[in-house]
């Protein structure tokens, strides 16, 4: 489980911050389901709500510097703009 304020990678949103973890319910009086509230680090107006459990979107911890460097020059990186942004973010903004 990710923590509030953690920077992560979402395959649909790219690099994002876990703004909050909220409980949402479709029916009043029914216990809610926990959701991550994800906000893009590149576009603060872009927010996604992703279920904490059983989500279809790939969410992962942000790459390490070594993982980002290993992706440079790969076909996968050339095809995926979100992945490219994530690699650049790690290489230019993350220490260590």
C-alpha positions in Angstrom: 0.0 0.0 0.0 1.3 3.5 -0.9 1.4 6.3 1.7 0.0 9.9 1.5 2.5 12.2 -0.2 4.4 9.4 -1.8 5.6 9.9 -5.4 4.7 6.9 -7.5 4.3 5.8 -11.2 0.9 5.1 -12.7 0.8 3.7 -16.2 -2.1 6.0 -17.1 -1.0 9.2 -15.3 2.8 8.9 -15.2 4.6 10.4 -12.3 2.1 11.3 -9.6 1.7 12.0 -5.9 -0.7 10.2 -3.6 -2.6 13.2 -2.4 -4.9 11.2 -0.1 -6.5 7.8 0.6 -10.3 8.2 0.8 -13.2 5.9 1.4 -15.9 6.1 -1.4 -19.3 4.4 -1.5 -21.8 4.3 -4.3 -24.7 3.9 -1.8 -25.3 5.9 1.3 -25.0 3.7 4.5 -22.8 1.1 2.7 -19.2 0.9 3.9 -16.9 2.7 1.4 -14.0 1.2 -0.6 -10.5 2.8 -0.1 -9.3 4.8 -3.1 -6.0 6.5 -3.8 -6.3 10.1 -4.9 -3.5 10.6 -7.4 -2.4 14.0 -8.7 0.0 14.3 -11.6 3.3 16.1 -10.8 3.3 17.6 -14.3 -0.3 18.8 -14.4 -1.8 19.6 -10.9 -5.3 19.7 -12.4 -5.1 16.1 -13.4 -6.5 13.9 -10.6 -7.4 10.2 -10.6 -9.2 8.0 -8.2 -7.8 4.4 -8.2 -9.1 1.6 -5.9 -6.4 0.6 -3.4 -7.3 -3.1 -3.9 -8.1 -4.8 -7.2 -7.2 -1.9 -9.4 -6.7 -2.5 -13.2 -4.1 0.3 -13.5 -0.5 -0.6 -12.9 0.8 1.4 -10.0 4.4 1.0 -8.7 7.0 2.8 -6.7 9.0 5.3 -8.7 12.0 3.9 -10.4 15.4 4.1 -8.9 18.1 6.1 -10.7 19.7 2.8 -11.8 16.3 1.5 -13.2 15.8 4.8 -15.0 19.2 4.7 -16.6 18.7 1.1 -17.7 15.6 2.1 -19.6 17.4 4.7 -21.7 17.6 3.6 -25.3 15.0 0.9 -25.0 12.2 0.4 -27.4 9.7 0.5 -24.5 10.9 4.0 -23.5 10.6 5.3 -27.1 7.0 4.0 -27.4 5.7 5.2 -24.0 5.6 9.0 -23.4 4.5 8.6 -19.7 7.5 6.3 -19.1 9.8 8.8 -20.8 8.5 11.5 -18.5 9.1 9.3 -15.4 12.6 8.5 -16.4 13.4 12.1 -17.0 11.8 13.0 -13.6 13.9 10.5 -11.8 17.2 11.4 -13.5 16.6 15.2 -12.9 14.7 15.5 -9.7 15.4 12.5 -7.5 18.6 12.3 -5.4 20.7 9.2 -5.1 
